[in-house]
Amino acid sequence: MSRTNNVQLSALLMKMYSNSGEAIFFFDSNGKVLSMNKAAEDIVSEDVYTRMMQGSTDAICLTCKGFTSSEEKQTCVSCYMSDPDKDVGSFQVYFETEGRGIIPYSGSIQTIDTEMGIRAFMLRDLTVQYKTQEELNQKQLMKQVIKAQENERKRISRELHDGVAQEMLSSLVDLRVLKYMDVEKDVLKKVEQTEGTLMRLLDDIRHLSVELRPATLDDLGLEAAFRTHFKWLEKNYGFVVVFHPELQSKRYEGEIETVVYRICQEAVFNALKYADVDEAVVRLYEEDNFLRLIVADEGKGFQIDNTTPQGTGLGVHGMKERTELVDGSITIRSEIGKGTVVLLDVPIREGGEGL
């Protein structure tokens, strides 16, 4: 370590004081401001600055909105300035800043001259850290909400499939037995009508079970789930999905498979309902450690800035939220009269707990 003489050290300290992004105040033992750097001046209003320079010992109170204690988020009880003999290494404090409103800071007070009772009060802006933490918390909360939704979908789907559908199937068997009994033609006709109604209802329940959470997604993966869903769309709506899977039935983390399935489901359903076309193209493949999904149609298109939820309720905003859960990226390209393309890229992760 190189040695620095007192003159050089003083010059370096003055440069740090002048150029530091942290606000630095010097107080005497009575709480009077002796000096403040440029960053500190930028915080306080002109009126507070004037009072500080005039020697007002409570001028700091005009801009301080309290610090965080173990009991309250913002309080003035046992103020950090109240004990001139006490150093406080780190605490959170709020200041009413000039032009920026109330800002959270990390503060510290250190005595730098015991004889004179001079203390240095330093503030570091926590706005960026707070924003980062808030975004992280929102992402974690959204992940938990979607996970809870998928688990509930799975539970209801199994209830429908294993409970309601099985009971209805049993009722159908009982009705069919009546057809072989000695009954009048009118009764037999009514039995056949009821049988048809129950068959249609059974199909609806099975479809609802699959829509809530397809068992093939959990058991066999994306490719199988997509094939089943696309066949159902063609059978019931005449809507053809030209599917190009390039995964060789490879499996991925449950969370990734769920996000990719839901986004594809939404994109295809939107093409079916809004694009005014009879066909869409879906490609699913791996490239450069990304799982990539492309859903394209040559339909009416739409204005990208119109984010009103459509389809199954995800909408453009919902698609983006789900994409963020797996650290992916989604691009939606569309023009009126020129169709729509949805491109989803998800980084492939090893292991991890799925939704």
matplotlib code that plots the C-alpha trace (Angstrom):
import matplotlib.pyplot as plt

x = [0.0, 1.4, 1.9, 0.1, 1.3, -1.1, -1.4, -2.4, -4.8, -6.5, -6.9, -8.3, -10.8, -11.9, -12.5, -14.5, -16.5, -17.2, -17.9, -19.5, -23.0, -23.8, -25.2, -22.8, -23.6, -21.3, -23.0, -21.6, -22.6, -25.7, -27.1, -26.0, -25.0, -21.4, -21.1, -22.7, -21.6, -23.3, -25.3, -26.7, -27.6, -29.5, -31.7, -32.9, -35.2, -34.0, -35.8, -34.3, -30.9, -31.2, -32.2, -29.3, -26.8, -28.3, -27.4, -30.9, -30.4, -33.7, -33.5, -32.9, -36.3, -38.0, -36.9, -36.6, -39.7, -38.5, -36.4, -37.3, -37.2, -38.1, -41.6, -42.5, -41.6, -41.3, -40.9, -39.3, -39.2, -35.6, -34.3, -30.9, -29.8, -30.9, -27.8, -24.6, -22.4, -23.9, -22.7, -25.2, -23.5, -26.5, -30.2, -33.0, -34.4, -36.8, -36.2, -38.5, -36.3, -36.5, -38.5, -38.5, -40.8, -40.1, -37.1, -35.7, -32.1, -29.5, -28.1, -25.1, -23.7, -20.1, -18.2, -15.1, -13.8, -14.4, -13.1, -15.2, -18.2, -18.3, -20.3, -20.6, -24.1, -24.1, -27.1, -27.2, -30.3, -32.1, -34.6, -33.0, -32.6, -36.3, -37.5, -35.4, -36.8, -40.3, -40.0, -38.6, -41.4, -44.0, -42.5, -42.4, -46.0, -47.1, -45.3, -47.0, -50.4, -50.0, -48.7, -51.7, -54.0, -52.4, -52.5, -56.2, -56.8, -55.1, -57.3, -60.6, -59.6, -58.9, -62.2, -64.1, -62.3, -62.2, -65.5, -68.1, -67.2, -67.1, -70.5, -72.0, -70.5, -72.1, -75.4, -75.0, -74.4, -77.6, -79.6, -78.3, -79.4, -83.0, -82.8, -82.7, -85.6, -89.3, -90.3, -92.7, -91.4, -92.0, -90.0, -87.3, -87.2, -86.9, -84.1, -82.2, -82.6, -81.4, -78.5, -77.5, -77.7, -75.6, -73.0, -72.7, -72.5, -69.8, -67.8, -68.1, -66.9, -63.9, -63.0, -63.4, -61.1, -58.5, -58.7, -58.3, -55.1, -54.4, -53.1, -50.9, -48.9, -47.9, -47.6, -46.1, -45.0, -45.5, -45.5, -48.2, -50.3, -50.1, -51.1, -54.1, -55.2, -54.8, -56.7, -59.6, -59.6, -59.8, -62.5, -64.7, -64.0, -62.5, -59.5, -56.3, -53.0, -49.9, -47.6, -43.9, -42.4, -38.6, -38.1, -38.2, -40.6, -38.0, -39.2, -38.5, -39.0, -42.7, -42.8, -41.4, -43.8, -46.8, -45.8, -45.1, -48.4, -50.5, -49.0, -49.4, -53.0, -53.8, -52.1, -53.8, -57.2, -56.9, -56.1, -59.2, -61.5, -60.2, -57.9, -60.7, -58.6, -59.0, -55.3, -52.3, -48.8, -47.0, -43.3, -41.6, -37.9, -34.6, -31.9, -28.9, -30.0, -33.5, -36.8, -38.5, -42.2, -43.6, -47.3, -48.2, -51.4, -52.2, -55.3, -56.7, -54.0, -54.5, -52.9, -50.1, -50.9, -54.4, -53.8, -57.4, -57.5, -59.0, -59.1, -58.7, -58.1, -54.3, -54.1, -50.8, -50.1, -50.8, -48.5, -45.7, -46.3, -46.0, -43.0, -41.2, -41.7, -39.3, -36.9, -38.0, -38.8, -41.9, -42.3, -45.7, -45.7, -49.0, -50.3, -53.9, -54.4, -51.0, -51.5, -49.9, -46.7, -46.0, -42.4, -41.5, -37.9, -37.4, -33.9, -33.6, -32.9, -31.9, -34.0, -36.2, -39.7, -42.5, -45.9]
y = [0.0, 3.4, 6.1, 9.4, 12.6, 14.8, 17.3, 14.7, 13.0, 16.3, 17.0, 13.6, 13.9, 17.3, 15.9, 13.0, 15.4, 17.7, 15.0, 12.2, 11.1, 10.7, 13.6, 14.7, 17.1, 18.3, 19.1, 20.6, 19.2, 21.5, 20.2, 23.3, 22.6, 23.6, 22.5, 20.3, 19.0, 19.5, 16.3, 17.5, 20.9, 19.2, 17.4, 20.4, 23.1, 26.7, 27.7, 24.8, 25.5, 29.2, 28.2, 25.8, 28.4, 30.8, 28.3, 27.0, 23.8, 22.3, 23.0, 19.4, 18.6, 20.6, 18.1, 14.9, 12.8, 10.3, 7.2, 3.5, 2.0, -1.5, -0.3, 2.0, 2.6, 6.3, 7.9, 10.9, 9.2, 8.9, 11.0, 10.0, 13.6, 13.7, 12.2, 14.1, 11.4, 8.5, 7.2, 5.3, 3.1, 2.5, 3.2, 4.0, 7.6, 9.5, 13.0, 15.4, 16.3, 19.2, 18.2, 14.5, 14.0, 11.8, 9.6, 6.7, 6.9, 4.8, 7.1, 7.0, 9.4, 9.3, 11.6, 12.9, 15.4, 14.3, 17.6, 19.8, 17.4, 17.5, 14.7, 13.7, 12.7, 10.8, 9.8, 7.2, 7.2, 3.9, 4.6, 2.1, -0.6, -0.1, -0.3, -3.5, -5.1, -4.1, -5.6, -8.8, -9.0, -8.5, -11.2, -13.6, -12.8, -13.2, -16.5, -17.7, -16.6, -18.4, -21.5, -21.5, -21.1, -24.0, -26.2, -25.4, -26.0, -29.4, -30.3, -29.3, -31.0, -34.3, -33.9, -33.5, -36.4, -38.9, -37.9, -36.2, -37.8, -41.3, -40.8, -39.7, -42.6, -44.9, -43.2, -43.7, -47.4, -47.7, -45.9, -48.2, -51.2, -49.8, -50.0, -53.8, -54.0, -54.4, -50.8, -48.8, -47.0, -43.5, -44.4, -45.8, -42.7, -40.5, -42.7, -42.3, -38.5, -38.4, -40.6, -38.2, -35.2, -37.0, -37.9, -34.2, -33.1, -35.8, -34.5, -30.9, -32.0, -33.8, -30.8, -28.5, -30.8, -30.7, -26.9, -26.4, -28.5, -31.2, -34.4, -34.9, -31.8, -33.3, -36.9, -36.6, -33.0, -30.1, -31.9, -34.4, -31.7, -29.5, -32.4, -33.2, -29.6, -28.9, -32.1, -31.0, -27.5, -29.1, -31.5, -29.0, -25.7, -26.9, -24.8, -26.3, -25.8, -26.8, -28.0, -28.3, -29.8, -30.3, -31.5, -35.3, -35.4, -33.8, -32.7, -29.4, -27.9, -27.9, -24.1, -23.7, -26.2, -24.5, -21.0, -22.2, -24.1, -21.3, -18.7, -20.9, -21.8, -18.0, -17.1, -19.9, -19.2, -15.5, -16.5, -18.8, -16.1, -12.8, -13.3, -14.5, -17.4, -21.2, -22.0, -21.1, -22.3, -23.3, -24.1, -25.4, -25.9, -25.4, -23.0, -21.5, -22.8, -21.3, -23.1, -21.1, -21.0, -19.3, -18.9, -17.2, -16.5, -14.6, -13.0, -9.5, -8.5, -5.8, -2.7, -3.7, -0.8, -2.2, -4.5, -5.2, -8.8, -11.3, -15.0, -17.0, -13.8, -13.6, -10.9, -9.3, -8.1, -11.5, -13.2, -10.9, -11.5, -15.2, -14.8, -12.9, -15.7, -17.9, -15.0, -15.2, -12.7, -12.4, -10.4, -9.8, -8.5, -7.6, -5.1, -4.6, -6.9, -8.5, -11.2, -11.8, -13.5, -14.4, -15.2, -16.6, -17.3, -19.1, -19.9, -23.6, -24.3, -27.6, -28.9, -26.7, -27.0, -26.6, -24.9]
z = [0.0, -1.0, 1.6, 1.2, 3.0, 4.9, 2.1, -0.5, 1.9, 2.7, -1.0, -1.6, 1.2, 0.0, -3.5, -2.1, 0.1, -2.9, -5.5, -3.5, -4.5, -0.9, 1.0, 3.8, 6.6, 9.4, 12.7, 15.9, 19.3, 19.4, 16.1, 14.0, 10.5, 9.9, 6.3, 3.6, 0.3, -3.1, -2.8, 0.5, -0.9, -3.7, -1.2, 0.9, -0.2, -0.5, 2.7, 4.7, 3.3, 4.3, 7.9, 8.1, 7.0, 9.6, 12.3, 13.1, 15.1, 14.2, 10.4, 9.7, 11.2, 8.4, 5.8, 7.8, 7.9, 10.5, 10.7, 10.9, 14.3, 15.5, 16.2, 13.4, 9.7, 10.2, 13.7, 15.4, 18.8, 20.1, 17.1, 15.8, 16.3, 20.0, 21.5, 20.5, 22.1, 20.3, 16.9, 14.8, 12.2, 9.9, 9.9, 7.5, 7.3, 5.1, 3.7, 1.9, -1.0, -3.4, -6.4, -5.7, -2.8, 0.2, -0.5, 1.6, 2.6, 4.5, 7.1, 9.4, 12.1, 13.2, 15.5, 13.7, 16.3, 19.9, 21.4, 19.3, 19.2, 15.4, 13.7, 10.1, 9.0, 5.6, 3.5, 0.7, -1.6, -1.5, -4.3, -6.8, -4.2, -3.1, -6.7, -7.4, -4.2, -5.0, -8.5, -7.0, -4.5, -7.2, -9.3, -6.4, -5.5, -9.1, -9.3, -6.1, -7.4, -10.7, -9.0, -6.7, -9.7, -11.6, -8.5, -8.1, -11.8, -11.5, -8.4, -10.1, -13.3, -11.5, -9.5, -12.8, -14.5, -11.7, -9.9, -12.0, -15.3, -13.8, -12.2, -15.5, -17.3, -14.8, -15.4, -19.1, -18.6, -16.6, -19.3, -22.0, -20.0, -20.2, -24.0, -23.7, -21.4, -22.3, -22.4, -24.6, -27.6, -26.2, -23.1, -25.2, -27.3, -24.2, -22.9, -26.1, -26.0, -22.4, -23.4, -26.1, -23.7, -21.1, -23.8, -24.9, -21.2, -20.6, -23.6, -22.2, -18.8, -20.3, -22.3, -19.3, -17.4, -20.1, -20.4, -16.7, -16.6, -19.3, -17.7, -20.7, -19.9, -16.5, -17.7, -21.2, -21.7, -24.1, -27.4, -26.4, -24.7, -27.8, -30.2, -28.0, -27.8, -31.5, -32.4, -30.2, -31.9, -35.3, -34.3, -32.6, -34.5, -37.8, -36.9, -38.2, -36.4, -38.4, -35.7, -36.1, -32.9, -32.9, -29.3, -29.7, -26.7, -24.4, -21.0, -19.2, -15.8, -14.9, -14.6, -18.1, -19.6, -17.9, -19.1, -22.7, -22.8, -21.5, -23.8, -26.9, -25.8, -25.6, -28.9, -30.8, -29.2, -30.2, -33.8, -33.8, -32.3, -33.6, -36.6, -39.0, -40.3, -40.4, -39.8, -37.7, -37.5, -34.3, -34.1, -31.0, -30.9, -29.0, -30.1, -28.3, -24.9, -25.3, -25.7, -28.5, -29.5, -32.6, -33.2, -36.5, -38.4, -41.6, -40.2, -39.6, -37.1, -34.4, -32.9, -30.5, -28.1, -27.5, -24.5, -23.6, -22.4, -24.9, -25.3, -22.1, -20.1, -20.4, -23.0, -24.0, -20.5, -19.0, -21.5, -20.6, -16.8, -17.3, -19.5, -16.7, -14.3, -16.3, -17.2, -20.8, -23.4, -25.7, -28.8, -30.5, -34.1, -35.7, -38.3, -39.4, -42.4, -42.1, -39.4, -36.1, -34.9, -31.3, -30.5, -27.0, -25.8, -22.5, -21.2, -20.4, -16.8, -15.2, -12.3, -10.1, -8.9, -11.4, -11.2]

ax = plt.figure().add_subplot(projection="3d")
ax.plot(x, y, z, "-o")
ax.set_aspect("equal")
plt.show()
